[in-house]
Amino acid sequence: MPIQMPSKPPKKQSDWSRRSKQASFWVFVILVPVAIIELSGKTADQASTISYSQYDAELQKGNIDHVLVQSGRSIDGEFKNKVNVDHRLITKFSTRLPMENSTEDLNRLRAAGVQIEAEEARPSVAAIVFSFLPYLLM
């Protein structure tokens, strides 16, 4: 008669293994909605990037209605009349200034009667999540 070996009790998952699976689940649960929100935020009415030269030409024509200057370095704005850019008619634009906090550009905007707003640059949702990601993983 063969000798039967005692059966081994089932292995318990280590505490670390269980916690890492749980952490992976929560990271996944948080990152998937953030990615969906980031990607769906790109609408057709989003500002098109134009060159500073084109921005300057439209400013001289008096075709700029209002602008938002971010961190003194970039401008988001809206044209009074649609402009043809890359075979598309656009009303919203975005451009980078050649110099940060240029008083000359500010004076030109005032002289053209453009409404001016200013704000500090704000980080995107993805940048915020990725900055906290190492802490979440720990």
Secondary structure, DSSP 8 states (H G I E B T S, - for coil): --------------HHHHHHHHHHHHHHHHHHHHHHHHHHT--TTS-EE--HHHHHHHHHHT-EEEEEEETTTEEEEEEEEEEEETTEEEEEEEEE-SSTT-HHHHHHHHHTT-EEEEE-----HHHHHHHHHHHHH-
